[in-house]
Amino acid sequence: MATTNFEIDSDLLARLRKRRPDSSDRELLESVARMQLGYEASDRARERFAGVPSGEIEREAVKAVREVRLQRAAKRQAAG
């Protein structure tokens, strides 16, 4: 995996460290990046499905999760 060096505000990093003292700086920053990407994906989904009732969205989400779980279970069984 390739890495990159960069600068970050030391006060901001200190605040992150206080929240998760057992995590390395790298883990903290990767976690923040994943959260931001998740928020952005959530915003895009909300815009895309703005006219769809929330109950329908929830049903489809549950259906998708179940399908993925079944696929993963089948792969685990096939692997032995």
mmCIF file of the N, C-alpha and C atoms, coordinates in Angstrom:
data_MODEL
# 
_entry.id   MODEL 
# 
loop_
_atom_site.group_PDB 
_atom_site.id 
_atom_site.type_symbol 
_atom_site.label_atom_id 
_atom_site.label_alt_id 
_atom_site.label_comp_id 
_atom_site.label_asym_id 
_atom_site.label_entity_id 
_atom_site.label_seq_id 
_atom_site.pdbx_PDB_ins_code 
_atom_site.Cartn_x 
_atom_site.Cartn_y 
_atom_site.Cartn_z 
_atom_site.occupancy 
_atom_site.B_iso_or_equiv 
_atom_site.pdbx_formal_charge 
_atom_site.auth_seq_id 
_atom_site.auth_comp_id 
_atom_site.auth_asym_id 
_atom_site.auth_atom_id 
_atom_site.pdbx_PDB_model_num 
ATOM 1   N N  . MET A 1 1  ? 0.842   -1.170  0.000  1.00 0.00 ? 1  MET A N  1 
ATOM 2   C CA . MET A 1 1  ? 0.000   0.000   0.000  1.00 0.00 ? 1  MET A CA 1 
ATOM 3   C C  . MET A 1 1  ? 0.888   1.234   0.000  1.00 0.00 ? 1  MET A C  1 
ATOM 4   N N  . ALA A 1 2  ? 0.583   2.165   -0.867 1.00 0.00 ? 2  ALA A N  1 
ATOM 5   C CA . ALA A 1 2  ? 1.337   3.414   -0.928 1.00 0.00 ? 2  ALA A CA 1 
ATOM 6   C C  . ALA A 1 2  ? 0.887   4.350   0.184  1.00 0.00 ? 2  ALA A C  1 
ATOM 7   N N  . THR A 1 3  ? 1.808   5.143   0.673  1.00 0.00 ? 3  THR A N  1 
ATOM 8   C CA . THR A 1 3  ? 1.483   6.112   1.722  1.00 0.00 ? 3  THR A CA 1 
ATOM 9   C C  . THR A 1 3  ? 1.902   7.498   1.275  1.00 0.00 ? 3  THR A C  1 
ATOM 10  N N  . THR A 1 4  ? 1.371   8.495   1.972  1.00 0.00 ? 4  THR A N  1 
ATOM 11  C CA . THR A 1 4  ? 1.660   9.890   1.693  1.00 0.00 ? 4  THR A CA 1 
ATOM 12  C C  . THR A 1 4  ? 1.894   10.618  2.993  1.00 0.00 ? 4  THR A C  1 
ATOM 13  N N  . ASN A 1 5  ? 2.831   11.536  2.996  1.00 0.00 ? 5  ASN A N  1 
ATOM 14  C CA . ASN A 1 5  ? 3.059   12.389  4.164  1.00 0.00 ? 5  ASN A CA 1 
ATOM 15  C C  . ASN A 1 5  ? 2.344   13.711  3.957  1.00 0.00 ? 5  ASN A C  1 
ATOM 16  N N  . PHE A 1 6  ? 1.805   14.276  5.032  1.00 0.00 ? 6  PHE A N  1 
ATOM 17  C CA . PHE A 1 6  ? 1.153   15.577  4.944  1.00 0.00 ? 6  PHE A CA 1 
ATOM 18  C C  . PHE A 1 6  ? 1.160   16.234  6.314  1.00 0.00 ? 6  PHE A C  1 
ATOM 19  N N  . GLU A 1 7  ? 0.797   17.499  6.344  1.00 0.00 ? 7  GLU A N  1 
ATOM 20  C CA . GLU A 1 7  ? 0.732   18.242  7.599  1.00 0.00 ? 7  GLU A CA 1 
ATOM 21  C C  . GLU A 1 7  ? -0.714  18.358  8.040  1.00 0.00 ? 7  GLU A C  1 
ATOM 22  N N  . ILE A 1 8  ? -0.916  18.356  9.369  1.00 0.00 ? 8  ILE A N  1 
ATOM 23  C CA . ILE A 1 8  ? -2.250  18.523  9.940  1.00 0.00 ? 8  ILE A CA 1 
ATOM 24  C C  . ILE A 1 8  ? -2.126  19.443  11.143 1.00 0.00 ? 8  ILE A C  1 
ATOM 25  N N  . ASP A 1 9  ? -3.147  20.214  11.390 1.00 0.00 ? 9  ASP A N  1 
ATOM 26  C CA . ASP A 1 9  ? -3.159  21.122  12.524 1.00 0.00 ? 9  ASP A CA 1 
ATOM 27  C C  . ASP A 1 9  ? -2.953  20.323  13.815 1.00 0.00 ? 9  ASP A C  1 
ATOM 28  N N  . SER A 1 10 ? -1.977  20.699  14.608 1.00 0.00 ? 10 SER A N  1 
ATOM 29  C CA . SER A 1 10 ? -1.644  19.924  15.814 1.00 0.00 ? 10 SER A CA 1 
ATOM 30  C C  . SER A 1 10 ? -2.768  19.948  16.843 1.00 0.00 ? 10 SER A C  1 
ATOM 31  N N  . ASP A 1 11 ? -3.500  21.048  16.947 1.00 0.00 ? 11 ASP A N  1 
ATOM 32  C CA . ASP A 1 11 ? -4.625  21.099  17.890 1.00 0.00 ? 11 ASP A CA 1 
ATOM 33  C C  . ASP A 1 11 ? -5.737  20.136  17.471 1.00 0.00 ? 11 ASP A C  1 
ATOM 34  N N  . LEU A 1 12 ? -5.989  20.074  16.182 1.00 0.00 ? 12 LEU A N  1 
ATOM 35  C CA . LEU A 1 12 ? -7.008  19.158  15.668 1.00 0.00 ? 12 LEU A CA 1 
ATOM 36  C C  . LEU A 1 12 ? -6.596  17.707  15.931 1.00 0.00 ? 12 LEU A C  1 
ATOM 37  N N  . LEU A 1 13 ? -5.344  17.384  15.669 1.00 0.00 ? 13 LEU A N  1 
ATOM 38  C CA . LEU A 1 13 ? -4.867  16.036  15.915 1.00 0.00 ? 13 LEU A CA 1 
ATOM 39  C C  . LEU A 1 13 ? -4.930  15.702  17.402 1.00 0.00 ? 13 LEU A C  1 
ATOM 40  N N  . ALA A 1 14 ? -4.622  16.655  18.251 1.00 0.00 ? 14 ALA A N  1 
ATOM 41  C CA . ALA A 1 14 ? -4.701  16.429  19.700 1.00 0.00 ? 14 ALA A CA 1 
ATOM 42  C C  . ALA A 1 14 ? -6.140  16.115  20.116 1.00 0.00 ? 14 ALA A C  1 
ATOM 43  N N  . ARG A 1 15 ? -7.095  16.812  19.526 1.00 0.00 ? 15 ARG A N  1 
ATOM 44  C CA . ARG A 1 15 ? -8.510  16.552  19.834 1.00 0.00 ? 15 ARG A CA 1 
ATOM 45  C C  . ARG A 1 15 ? -8.910  15.143  19.403 1.00 0.00 ? 15 ARG A C  1 
ATOM 46  N N  . LEU A 1 16 ? -8.436  14.726  18.245 1.00 0.00 ? 16 LEU A N  1 
ATOM 47  C CA . LEU A 1 16 ? -8.720  13.365  17.783 1.00 0.00 ? 16 LEU A CA 1 
ATOM 48  C C  . LEU A 1 16 ? -8.087  12.337  18.714 1.00 0.00 ? 16 LEU A C  1 
ATOM 49  N N  . ARG A 1 17 ? -6.877  12.603  19.140 1.00 0.00 ? 17 ARG A N  1 
ATOM 50  C CA . ARG A 1 17 ? -6.183  11.676  20.043 1.00 0.00 ? 17 ARG A CA 1 
ATOM 51  C C  . ARG A 1 17 ? -6.925  11.522  21.365 1.00 0.00 ? 17 ARG A C  1 
ATOM 52  N N  . LYS A 1 18 ? -7.511  12.608  21.869 1.00 0.00 ? 18 LYS A N  1 
ATOM 53  C CA . LYS A 1 18 ? -8.272  12.541  23.119 1.00 0.00 ? 18 LYS A CA 1 
ATOM 54  C C  . LYS A 1 18 ? -9.493  11.647  22.967 1.00 0.00 ? 18 LYS A C  1 
ATOM 55  N N  . ARG A 1 19 ? -10.110 11.683  21.810 1.00 0.00 ? 19 ARG A N  1 
ATOM 56  C CA . ARG A 1 19 ? -11.312 10.877  21.578 1.00 0.00 ? 19 ARG A CA 1 
ATOM 57  C C  . ARG A 1 19 ? -11.003 9.402   21.469 1.00 0.00 ? 19 ARG A C  1 
ATOM 58  N N  . ARG A 1 20 ? -9.842  9.079   20.909 1.00 0.00 ? 20 ARG A N  1 
ATOM 59  C CA . ARG A 1 20 ? -9.474  7.675   20.705 1.00 0.00 ? 20 ARG A CA 1 
ATOM 60  C C  . ARG A 1 20 ? -8.004  7.480   21.062 1.00 0.00 ? 20 ARG A C  1 
ATOM 61  N N  . PRO A 1 21 ? -7.699  7.485   22.346 1.00 0.00 ? 21 PRO A N  1 
ATOM 62  C CA . PRO A 1 21 ? -6.299  7.426   22.776 1.00 0.00 ? 21 PRO A CA 1 
ATOM 63  C C  . PRO A 1 21 ? -5.576  6.127   22.416 1.00 0.00 ? 21 PRO A C  1 
ATOM 64  N N  . ASP A 1 22 ? -6.296  5.072   22.152 1.00 0.00 ? 22 ASP A N  1 
ATOM 65  C CA . ASP A 1 22 ? -5.654  3.793   21.829 1.00 0.00 ? 22 ASP A CA 1 
ATOM 66  C C  . ASP A 1 22 ? -5.351  3.637   20.342 1.00 0.00 ? 22 ASP A C  1 
ATOM 67  N N  . SER A 1 23 ? -5.706  4.637   19.539 1.00 0.00 ? 23 SER A N  1 
ATOM 68  C CA . SER A 1 23 ? -5.488  4.557   18.094 1.00 0.00 ? 23 SER A CA 1 
ATOM 69  C C  . SER A 1 23 ? -4.237  5.334   17.700 1.00 0.00 ? 23 SER A C  1 
ATOM 70  N N  . SER A 1 24 ? -3.571  4.829   16.679 1.00 0.00 ? 24 SER A N  1 
ATOM 71  C CA . SER A 1 24 ? -2.413  5.553   16.140 1.00 0.00 ? 24 SER A CA 1 
ATOM 72  C C  . SER A 1 24 ? -2.913  6.752   15.330 1.00 0.00 ? 24 SER A C  1 
ATOM 73  N N  . ASP A 1 25 ? -2.006  7.676   15.054 1.00 0.00 ? 25 ASP A N  1 
ATOM 74  C CA . ASP A 1 25 ? -2.386  8.839   14.235 1.00 0.00 ? 25 ASP A CA 1 
ATOM 75  C C  . ASP A 1 25 ? -2.911  8.386   12.880 1.00 0.00 ? 25 ASP A C  1 
ATOM 76  N N  . ARG A 1 26 ? -2.271  7.391   12.317 1.00 0.00 ? 26 ARG A N  1 
ATOM 77  C CA . ARG A 1 26 ? -2.703  6.886   11.017 1.00 0.00 ? 26 ARG A CA 1 
ATOM 78  C C  . ARG A 1 26 ? -4.125  6.336   11.102 1.00 0.00 ? 26 ARG A C  1 
ATOM 79  N N  . GLU A 1 27 ? -4.401  5.530   12.127 1.00 0.00 ? 27 GLU A N  1 
ATOM 80  C CA . GLU A 1 27 ? -5.740  4.973   12.301 1.00 0.00 ? 27 GLU A CA 1 
ATOM 81  C C  . GLU A 1 27 ? -6.773  6.077   12.483 1.00 0.00 ? 27 GLU A C  1 
ATOM 82  N N  . LEU A 1 28 ? -6.416  7.103   13.246 1.00 0.00 ? 28 LEU A N  1 
ATOM 83  C CA . LEU A 1 28 ? -7.335  8.227   13.460 1.00 0.00 ? 28 LEU A CA 1 
ATOM 84  C C  . LEU A 1 28 ? -7.679  8.905   12.140 1.00 0.00 ? 28 LEU A C  1 
ATOM 85  N N  . LEU A 1 29 ? -6.664  9.222   11.368 1.00 0.00 ? 29 LEU A N  1 
ATOM 86  C CA . LEU A 1 29 ? -6.890  9.958   10.123 1.00 0.00 ? 29 LEU A CA 1 
ATOM 87  C C  . LEU A 1 29 ? -7.606  9.101   9.086  1.00 0.00 ? 29 LEU A C  1 
ATOM 88  N N  . GLU A 1 30 ? -7.292  7.818   9.027  1.00 0.00 ? 30 GLU A N  1 
ATOM 89  C CA . GLU A 1 30 ? -8.003  6.940   8.101  1.00 0.00 ? 30 GLU A CA 1 
ATOM 90  C C  . GLU A 1 30 ? -9.471  6.813   8.493  1.00 0.00 ? 30 GLU A C  1 
ATOM 91  N N  . SER A 1 31 ? -9.727  6.768   9.790  1.00 0.00 ? 31 SER A N  1 
ATOM 92  C CA . SER A 1 31 ? -11.106 6.684   10.274 1.00 0.00 ? 31 SER A CA 1 
ATOM 93  C C  . SER A 1 31 ? -11.885 7.940   9.889  1.00 0.00 ? 31 SER A C  1 
ATOM 94  N N  . VAL A 1 32 ? -11.269 9.094   10.066 1.00 0.00 ? 32 VAL A N  1 
ATOM 95  C CA . VAL A 1 32 ? -11.923 10.352  9.701  1.00 0.00 ? 32 VAL A CA 1 
ATOM 96  C C  . VAL A 1 32 ? -12.198 10.396  8.198  1.00 0.00 ? 32 VAL A C  1 
ATOM 97  N N  . ALA A 1 33 ? -11.238 9.928   7.410  1.00 0.00 ? 33 ALA A N  1 
ATOM 98  C CA . ALA A 1 33 ? -11.425 9.920   5.955  1.00 0.00 ? 33 ALA A CA 1 
ATOM 99  C C  . ALA A 1 33 ? -12.578 9.004   5.562  1.00 0.00 ? 33 ALA A C  1 
ATOM 100 N N  . ARG A 1 34 ? -12.652 7.804   6.193  1.00 0.00 ? 34 ARG A N  1 
ATOM 101 C CA . ARG A 1 34 ? -13.760 6.885   5.896  1.00 0.00 ? 34 ARG A CA 1 
ATOM 102 C C  . ARG A 1 34 ? -15.102 7.492   6.278  1.00 0.00 ? 34 ARG A C  1 
ATOM 103 N N  . MET A 1 35 ? -15.139 8.159   7.430  1.00 0.00 ? 35 MET A N  1 
ATOM 104 C CA . MET A 1 35 ? -16.391 8.793   7.855  1.00 0.00 ? 35 MET A CA 1 
ATOM 105 C C  . MET A 1 35 ? -16.824 9.853   6.847  1.00 0.00 ? 35 MET A C  1 
ATOM 106 N N  . GLN A 1 36 ? -15.884 10.674  6.405  1.00 0.00 ? 36 GLN A N  1 
ATOM 107 C CA . GLN A 1 36 ? -16.221 11.727  5.448  1.00 0.00 ? 36 GLN A CA 1 
ATOM 108 C C  . GLN A 1 36 ? -16.736 11.132  4.146  1.00 0.00 ? 36 GLN A C  1 
ATOM 109 N N  . LEU A 1 37 ? -16.071 10.097  3.658  1.00 0.00 ? 37 LEU A N  1 
ATOM 110 C CA . LEU A 1 37 ? -16.535 9.445   2.431  1.00 0.00 ? 37 LEU A CA 1 
ATOM 111 C C  . LEU A 1 37 ? -17.925 8.860   2.623  1.00 0.00 ? 37 LEU A C  1 
ATOM 112 N N  . GLY A 1 38 ? -18.189 8.318   3.809  1.00 0.00 ? 38 GLY A N  1 
ATOM 113 C CA . GLY A 1 38 ? -19.519 7.785   4.110  1.00 0.00 ? 38 GLY A CA 1 
ATOM 114 C C  . GLY A 1 38 ? -20.580 8.863   4.127  1.00 0.00 ? 38 GLY A C  1 
ATOM 115 N N  . TYR A 1 39 ? -20.249 10.003  4.732  1.00 0.00 ? 39 TYR A N  1 
ATOM 116 C CA . TYR A 1 39 ? -21.200 11.122  4.754  1.00 0.00 ? 39 TYR A CA 1 
ATOM 117 C C  . TYR A 1 39 ? -21.517 11.579  3.336  1.00 0.00 ? 39 TYR A C  1 
ATOM 118 N N  . GLU A 1 40 ? -20.484 11.662  2.510  1.00 0.00 ? 40 GLU A N  1 
ATOM 119 C CA . GLU A 1 40 ? -20.693 12.104  1.130  1.00 0.00 ? 40 GLU A CA 1 
ATOM 120 C C  . GLU A 1 40 ? -21.548 11.103  0.354  1.00 0.00 ? 40 GLU A C  1 
ATOM 121 N N  . ALA A 1 41 ? -21.311 9.817   0.560  1.00 0.00 ? 41 ALA A N  1 
ATOM 122 C CA . ALA A 1 41 ? -22.127 8.791   -0.104 1.00 0.00 ? 41 ALA A CA 1 
ATOM 123 C C  . ALA A 1 41 ? -23.568 8.877   0.366  1.00 0.00 ? 41 ALA A C  1 
ATOM 124 N N  . SER A 1 42 ? -23.747 9.116   1.652  1.00 0.00 ? 42 SER A N  1 
ATOM 125 C CA . SER A 1 42 ? -25.094 9.248   2.210  1.00 0.00 ? 42 SER A CA 1 
ATOM 126 C C  . SER A 1 42 ? -25.810 10.456  1.606  1.00 0.00 ? 42 SER A C  1 
ATOM 127 N N  . ASP A 1 43 ? -25.108 11.563  1.482  1.00 0.00 ? 43 ASP A N  1 
ATOM 128 C CA . ASP A 1 43 ? -25.699 12.762  0.875  1.00 0.00 ? 43 ASP A CA 1 
ATOM 129 C C  . ASP A 1 43 ? -26.116 12.499  -0.568 1.00 0.00 ? 43 ASP A C  1 
ATOM 130 N N  . ARG A 1 44 ? -25.235 11.814  -1.316 1.00 0.00 ? 44 ARG A N  1 
ATOM 131 C CA . ARG A 1 44 ? -25.575 11.508  -2.719 1.00 0.00 ? 44 ARG A CA 1 
ATOM 132 C C  . ARG A 1 44 ? -26.799 10.610  -2.794 1.00 0.00 ? 44 ARG A C  1 
ATOM 133 N N  . ALA A 1 45 ? -26.871 9.624   -1.907 1.00 0.00 ? 45 ALA A N  1 
ATOM 134 C CA . ALA A 1 45 ? -28.024 8.714   -1.903 1.00 0.00 ? 45 ALA A CA 1 
ATOM 135 C C  . ALA A 1 45 ? -29.296 9.481   -1.556 1.00 0.00 ? 45 ALA A C  1 
ATOM 136 N N  . ARG A 1 46 ? -29.225 10.373  -0.577 1.00 0.00 ? 46 ARG A N  1 
ATOM 137 C CA . ARG A 1 46 ? -30.407 11.168  -0.209 1.00 0.00 ? 46 ARG A CA 1 
ATOM 138 C C  . ARG A 1 46 ? -30.897 12.008  -1.383 1.00 0.00 ? 46 ARG A C  1 
ATOM 139 N N  . GLU A 1 47 ? -29.960 12.608  -2.104 1.00 0.00 ? 47 GLU A N  1 
ATOM 140 C CA . GLU A 1 47 ? -30.340 13.411  -3.273 1.00 0.00 ? 47 GLU A CA 1 
ATOM 141 C C  . GLU A 1 47 ? -30.964 12.527  -4.350 1.00 0.00 ? 47 GLU A C  1 
ATOM 142 N N  . ARG A 1 48 ? -30.352 11.373  -4.584 1.00 0.00 ? 48 ARG A N  1 
ATOM 143 C CA . ARG A 1 48 ? -30.815 10.488  -5.647 1.00 0.00 ? 48 ARG A CA 1 
ATOM 144 C C  . ARG A 1 48 ? -32.206 9.937   -5.366 1.00 0.00 ? 48 ARG A C  1 
ATOM 145 N N  . PHE A 1 49 ? -32.489 9.645   -4.100 1.00 0.00 ? 49 PHE A N  1 
ATOM 146 C CA . PHE A 1 49 ? -33.757 9.014   -3.733 1.00 0.00 ? 49 PHE A CA 1 
ATOM 147 C C  . PHE A 1 49 ? -34.670 9.954   -2.959 1.00 0.00 ? 49 PHE A C  1 
ATOM 148 N N  . ALA A 1 50 ? -34.574 11.243  -3.241 1.00 0.00 ? 50 ALA A N  1 
ATOM 149 C CA . ALA A 1 50 ? -35.330 12.253  -2.493 1.00 0.00 ? 50 ALA A CA 1 
ATOM 150 C C  . ALA A 1 50 ? -36.843 12.020  -2.551 1.00 0.00 ? 50 ALA A C  1 
ATOM 151 N N  . GLY A 1 51 ? -37.348 11.506  -3.655 1.00 0.00 ? 51 GLY A N  1 
ATOM 152 C CA . GLY A 1 51 ? -38.786 11.320  -3.790 1.00 0.00 ? 51 GLY A CA 1 
ATOM 153 C C  . GLY A 1 51 ? -39.296 9.956   -3.369 1.00 0.00 ? 51 GLY A C  1 
ATOM 154 N N  . VAL A 1 52 ? -38.411 9.101   -2.884 1.00 0.00 ? 52 VAL A N  1 
ATOM 155 C CA . VAL A 1 52 ? -38.795 7.736   -2.517 1.00 0.00 ? 52 VAL A CA 1 
ATOM 156 C C  . VAL A 1 52 ? -39.136 7.695   -1.029 1.00 0.00 ? 52 VAL A C  1 
ATOM 157 N N  . PRO A 1 53 ? -40.259 7.097   -0.672 1.00 0.00 ? 53 PRO A N  1 
ATOM 158 C CA . PRO A 1 53 ? -40.633 7.013   0.745  1.00 0.00 ? 53 PRO A CA 1 
ATOM 159 C C  . PRO A 1 53 ? -39.573 6.272   1.567  1.00 0.00 ? 53 PRO A C  1 
ATOM 160 N N  . SER A 1 54 ? -39.349 6.734   2.783  1.00 0.00 ? 54 SER A N  1 
ATOM 161 C CA . SER A 1 54 ? -38.293 6.155   3.620  1.00 0.00 ? 54 SER A CA 1 
ATOM 162 C C  . SER A 1 54 ? -38.530 4.674   3.915  1.00 0.00 ? 54 SER A C  1 
ATOM 163 N N  . GLY A 1 55 ? -39.774 4.266   4.054  1.00 0.00 ? 55 GLY A N  1 
ATOM 164 C CA . GLY A 1 55 ? -40.070 2.851   4.298  1.00 0.00 ? 55 GLY A CA 1 
ATOM 165 C C  . GLY A 1 55 ? -39.583 1.971   3.161  1.00 0.00 ? 55 GLY A C  1 
ATOM 166 N N  . GLU A 1 56 ? -39.756 2.438   1.943  1.00 0.00 ? 56 GLU A N  1 
ATOM 167 C CA . GLU A 1 56 ? -39.299 1.674   0.778  1.00 0.00 ? 56 GLU A CA 1 
ATOM 168 C C  . GLU A 1 56 ? -37.775 1.600   0.756  1.00 0.00 ? 56 GLU A C  1 
ATOM 169 N N  . ILE A 1 57 ? -37.129 2.703   1.088  1.00 0.00 ? 57 ILE A N  1 
ATOM 170 C CA . ILE A 1 57 ? -35.665 2.727   1.136  1.00 0.00 ? 57 ILE A CA 1 
ATOM 171 C C  . ILE A 1 57 ? -35.163 1.738   2.182  1.00 0.00 ? 57 ILE A C  1 
ATOM 172 N N  . GLU A 1 58 ? -35.796 1.728   3.344  1.00 0.00 ? 58 GLU A N  1 
ATOM 173 C CA . GLU A 1 58 ? -35.386 0.809   4.414  1.00 0.00 ? 58 GLU A CA 1 
ATOM 174 C C  . GLU A 1 58 ? -35.572 -0.644  3.993  1.00 0.00 ? 58 GLU A C  1 
ATOM 175 N N  . ARG A 1 59 ? -36.696 -0.958  3.353  1.00 0.00 ? 59 ARG A N  1 
ATOM 176 C CA . ARG A 1 59 ? -36.940 -2.327  2.894  1.00 0.00 ? 59 ARG A CA 1 
ATOM 177 C C  . ARG A 1 59 ? -35.868 -2.763  1.893  1.00 0.00 ? 59 ARG A C  1 
ATOM 178 N N  . GLU A 1 60 ? -35.541 -1.893  0.956  1.00 0.00 ? 60 GLU A N  1 
ATOM 179 C CA . GLU A 1 60 ? -34.531 -2.223  -0.046 1.00 0.00 ? 60 GLU A CA 1 
ATOM 180 C C  . GLU A 1 60 ? -33.151 -2.365  0.592  1.00 0.00 ? 60 GLU A C  1 
ATOM 181 N N  . ALA A 1 61 ? -32.860 -1.534  1.581  1.00 0.00 ? 61 ALA A N  1 
ATOM 182 C CA . ALA A 1 61 ? -31.568 -1.625  2.271  1.00 0.00 ? 61 ALA A CA 1 
ATOM 183 C C  . ALA A 1 61 ? -31.448 -2.948  3.009  1.00 0.00 ? 61 ALA A C  1 
ATOM 184 N N  . VAL A 1 62 ? -32.495 -3.341  3.710  1.00 0.00 ? 62 VAL A N  1 
ATOM 185 C CA . VAL A 1 62 ? -32.492 -4.618  4.433  1.00 0.00 ? 62 VAL A CA 1 
ATOM 186 C C  . VAL A 1 62 ? -32.349 -5.770  3.447  1.00 0.00 ? 62 VAL A C  1 
ATOM 187 N N  . LYS A 1 63 ? -33.053 -5.687  2.340  1.00 0.00 ? 63 LYS A N  1 
ATOM 188 C CA . LYS A 1 63 ? -32.971 -6.727  1.308  1.00 0.00 ? 63 LYS A CA 1 
ATOM 189 C C  . LYS A 1 63 ? -31.536 -6.845  0.785  1.00 0.00 ? 63 LYS A C  1 
ATOM 190 N N  . ALA A 1 64 ? -30.891 -5.715  0.528  1.00 0.00 ? 64 ALA A N  1 
ATOM 191 C CA . ALA A 1 64 ? -29.518 -5.722  0.016  1.00 0.00 ? 64 ALA A CA 1 
ATOM 192 C C  . ALA A 1 64 ? -28.553 -6.317  1.034  1.00 0.00 ? 64 ALA A C  1 
ATOM 193 N N  . VAL A 1 65 ? -28.710 -5.949  2.288  1.00 0.00 ? 65 VAL A N  1 
ATOM 194 C CA . VAL A 1 65 ? -27.837 -6.496  3.340  1.00 0.00 ? 65 VAL A CA 1 
ATOM 195 C C  . VAL A 1 65 ? -28.004 -8.005  3.430  1.00 0.00 ? 65 VAL A C  1 
ATOM 196 N N  . ARG A 1 66 ? -29.223 -8.476  3.380  1.00 0.00 ? 66 ARG A N  1 
ATOM 197 C CA . ARG A 1 66 ? -29.467 -9.924  3.451  1.00 0.00 ? 66 ARG A CA 1 
ATOM 198 C C  . ARG A 1 66 ? -28.851 -10.653 2.268  1.00 0.00 ? 66 ARG A C  1 
ATOM 199 N N  . GLU A 1 67 ? -28.958 -10.058 1.078  1.00 0.00 ? 67 GLU A N  1 
ATOM 200 C CA . GLU A 1 67 ? -28.362 -10.679 -0.108 1.00 0.00 ? 67 GLU A CA 1 
ATOM 201 C C  . GLU A 1 67 ? -26.848 -10.787 0.035  1.00 0.00 ? 67 GLU A C  1 
ATOM 202 N N  . VAL A 1 68 ? -26.219 -9.732  0.523  1.00 0.00 ? 68 VAL A N  1 
ATOM 203 C CA . VAL A 1 68 ? -24.765 -9.750  0.697  1.00 0.00 ? 68 VAL A CA 1 
ATOM 204 C C  . VAL A 1 68 ? -24.372 -10.791 1.735  1.00 0.00 ? 68 VAL A C  1 
ATOM 205 N N  . ARG A 1 69 ? -25.122 -10.868 2.816  1.00 0.00 ? 69 ARG A N  1 
ATOM 206 C CA . ARG A 1 69 ? -24.822 -11.867 3.850  1.00 0.00 ? 69 ARG A CA 1 
ATOM 207 C C  . ARG A 1 69 ? -24.943 -13.284 3.306  1.00 0.00 ? 69 ARG A C  1 
ATOM 208 N N  . LEU A 1 70 ? -25.965 -13.524 2.497  1.00 0.00 ? 70 LEU A N  1 
ATOM 209 C CA . LEU A 1 70 ? -26.123 -14.852 1.891  1.00 0.00 ? 70 LEU A CA 1 
ATOM 210 C C  . LEU A 1 70 ? -24.961 -15.169 0.949  1.00 0.00 ? 70 LEU A C  1 
ATOM 211 N N  . GLN A 1 71 ? -24.538 -14.191 0.169  1.00 0.00 ? 71 GLN A N  1 
ATOM 212 C CA . GLN A 1 71 ? -23.414 -14.383 -0.743 1.00 0.00 ? 71 GLN A CA 1 
ATOM 213 C C  . GLN A 1 71 ? -22.140 -14.701 0.034  1.00 0.00 ? 71 GLN A C  1 
ATOM 214 N N  . ARG A 1 72 ? -21.912 -13.964 1.108  1.00 0.00 ? 72 ARG A N  1 
ATOM 215 C CA . ARG A 1 72 ? -20.707 -14.194 1.913  1.00 0.00 ? 72 ARG A CA 1 
ATOM 216 C C  . ARG A 1 72 ? -20.749 -15.563 2.581  1.00 0.00 ? 72 ARG A C  1 
ATOM 217 N N  . ALA A 1 73 ? -21.906 -15.944 3.071  1.00 0.00 ? 73 ALA A N  1 
ATOM 218 C CA . ALA A 1 73 ? -22.058 -17.266 3.701  1.00 0.00 ? 73 ALA A CA 1 
ATOM 219 C C  . ALA A 1 73 ? -21.785 -18.364 2.682  1.00 0.00 ? 73 ALA A C  1 
ATOM 220 N N  . ALA A 1 74 ? -22.294 -18.193 1.463  1.00 0.00 ? 74 ALA A N  1 
ATOM 221 C CA . ALA A 1 74 ? -22.061 -19.187 0.414  1.00 0.00 ? 74 ALA A CA 1 
ATOM 222 C C  . ALA A 1 74 ? -20.571 -19.280 0.079  1.00 0.00 ? 74 ALA A C  1 
ATOM 223 N N  . LYS A 1 75 ? -19.873 -18.154 0.041  1.00 0.00 ? 75 LYS A N  1 
ATOM 224 C CA . LYS A 1 75 ? -18.429 -18.170 -0.233 1.00 0.00 ? 75 LYS A CA 1 
ATOM 225 C C  . LYS A 1 75 ? -17.678 -18.876 0.882  1.00 0.00 ? 75 LYS A C  1 
ATOM 226 N N  . ARG A 1 76 ? -18.087 -18.635 2.131  1.00 0.00 ? 76 ARG A N  1 
ATOM 227 C CA . ARG A 1 76 ? -17.419 -19.296 3.257  1.00 0.00 ? 76 ARG A CA 1 
ATOM 228 C C  . ARG A 1 76 ? -17.640 -20.809 3.198  1.00 0.00 ? 76 ARG A C  1 
ATOM 229 N N  . GLN A 1 77 ? -18.836 -21.230 2.854  1.00 0.00 ? 77 GLN A N  1 
ATOM 230 C CA . GLN A 1 77 ? -19.128 -22.666 2.756  1.00 0.00 ? 77 GLN A CA 1 
ATOM 231 C C  . GLN A 1 77 ? -18.334 -23.301 1.627  1.00 0.00 ? 77 GLN A C  1 
ATOM 232 N N  . ALA A 1 78 ? -18.242 -22.593 0.512  1.00 0.00 ? 78 ALA A N  1 
ATOM 233 C CA . ALA A 1 78 ? -17.510 -23.122 -0.627 1.00 0.00 ? 78 ALA A CA 1 
ATOM 234 C C  . ALA A 1 78 ? -16.024 -23.231 -0.327 1.00 0.00 ? 78 ALA A C  1 
ATOM 235 N N  . ALA A 1 79 ? -15.508 -22.304 0.490  1.00 0.00 ? 79 ALA A N  1 
ATOM 236 C CA . ALA A 1 79 ? -14.092 -22.310 0.837  1.00 0.00 ? 79 ALA A CA 1 
ATOM 237 C C  . ALA A 1 79 ? -13.775 -23.411 1.858  1.00 0.00 ? 79 ALA A C  1 
ATOM 238 N N  . GLY A 1 80 ? -14.810 -23.866 2.531  1.00 0.00 ? 80 GLY A N  1 
ATOM 239 C CA . GLY A 1 80 ? -14.621 -24.998 3.357  1.00 0.00 ? 80 GLY A CA 1 
ATOM 240 C C  . GLY A 1 80 ? -14.500 -24.873 4.782  1.00 0.00 ? 80 GLY A C  1 
# 
